[in-house]
Amino acid sequence: ETRRTTRGNGITRTKFLWVANSTNRIRLFKVLRFITSANKKRALLSSSIVLLLFTKAHQ
């Protein structure tokens, strides 16, 4: 009984989340893409800085 009610609640919750995501999916995707691109740039920048410091220290 309780298992069936929790499963039903989970189904309704996932359905609600899916509906909410379908409205915000494009915006979320853009934000995620922007964040990942910024993280890639930051990682590239930090690695280049570390490489620069490393080469300067060993000259």
C-alpha atoms as one frame of an Amber mdcrd trajectory, in Angstrom:
protein
   0.000   0.000   0.000   2.618   2.538   1.061   4.945   1.374  -1.714   2.231
   1.929  -4.300   1.484   5.442  -2.993   5.164   6.407  -2.950   5.575   5.049
  -6.476   2.564   7.076  -7.603   3.994  10.169  -5.943   7.311   9.537  -7.658
   5.560   9.203 -11.027   3.629  12.437 -10.533   6.764  14.178  -9.302   8.824
  13.049 -12.284   5.992  14.041 -14.625   5.826  17.488 -13.008   9.605  17.824
 -13.228   9.508  16.765 -16.873   6.857  19.396 -17.632   8.856  22.040 -15.745
  12.014  20.977 -17.569  10.330  21.056 -20.973   9.552  24.740 -20.379  12.992
  25.559 -18.956  15.062  23.003 -20.890  16.399  25.417 -23.520  17.285  28.045
 -20.926  18.880  25.426 -18.679  20.817  24.025 -21.624  22.117  27.484 -22.523
  23.139  28.171 -18.929  24.855  24.782 -18.623  26.650  25.293 -21.938  27.767
  28.755 -20.821  29.006  27.382 -17.470  30.876  24.515 -19.113  32.478  26.845
 -21.663  33.495  29.255 -18.883  34.919  26.370 -16.857  36.871  25.170 -19.898
  38.273  28.650 -20.460  39.125  29.022 -16.781  40.781  25.595 -16.685  42.761
  26.454 -19.812  43.780  29.803 -18.335  44.794  28.336 -14.963  46.754  25.511
 -16.604  48.581  27.980 -18.860  49.388  30.182 -15.842  50.698  27.168 -13.922
  52.742  26.144 -16.941  54.130  29.680 -17.229  55.073  29.803 -13.538  56.590
  26.327 -13.762  58.739  27.268 -16.761  59.798  30.565 -15.123  60.778  28.743
 -11.930  62.910  26.253 -13.856  64.760  28.776 -16.023
